[in-house]
Amino acid sequence: MKFVITGMSGTVGRALSDYLTKKGHTVVGWDRSKVSMFDYNAMETFLKNEKPDGLYHLAVPSRGTGIPNESWAVNYQWTSELAWICRVLNIPFYYTSTVMVFSVNNKGPFTPQSTPDAYDGYGYEKRMAEERVFYQNPEARVIRLGWQIGYEPGSNTMISWLENQMKTEGIIAASTRWLPACSFLEDTVQILDHLRSLAPGIYLFDSNEKWSFYQIAFAINRLGKRGWNIVASDNYVYDQRMEDNRLPHFSLKTHLPTLS
């Protein structure tokens, strides 16, 4: 099978590309320097020529290029166009959203029945994009993800964040009262692959059953013998977990056996 991936230079995009390629699939990355997200005809022609068996839309504006209102353009406008083009061309459309569609005023664990309420920033843009996707393409699959845990240096994963905190601050203050939505990257790509077998709709993927950010950071530190100076704090109180029993379950404890 053949798949087009937007955002293939990102953390999840690279991992998904590697995973699908190892399974024998062909993967084509969307190069915005060659196929502009502002040129509808070019986008449609590109997908007509590639004839993919599915499009994974993972792109986010992680590195700005100076385009006016770039975040909205990438997160909402481009998503809307791709959802519609995939509908017209009968290409399955898979869109990665985020747990951040829920504001800190909306307490988890979140389920498929929970109502998103993010009112500004990235979470709001993704919330609006979710709604637009199904308006444009009722057959789409949307999956909300949490913070990714991966080992690639310099990425936007939890481990890179922790390492940067230790390097810049000399200490990692980790809340015992924040239960973050998160999953290991290698499990996330398996779920994205599995998404193709599911009915159209919104899905939530999270591997955190009950653990605080402090417990998770401490377990990562211990497993990798990293020597981080982690101290417990209670300055962030939020249950951000997501639950969706329609998806296979991957527990953090599989990767972090010292989690209690």
ABEGO torsion letter per residue (X at the ends): XBBBBBGAABAAAAAAAAAAAAAGBBBBBBBAAABBAABAAAAAAAAAAAGBAEBBBABBBABBAGBBGAAAAAAAAAAAAAAAAAAAAGBBBBBBBBAAABBAABBOBBBAABBBABABEAAAAAAAAAAAAAAABAABBBBBBBBBBBABBGBABAAAAAAAAAAAAGBBBBBAABBBBBBBAAAAAAAAAAAAABBBEBBBBBABAABBAAAAAAAAAAAAGAGBBBBBBAABBBBABBBBAABBBBBAAAABAABX
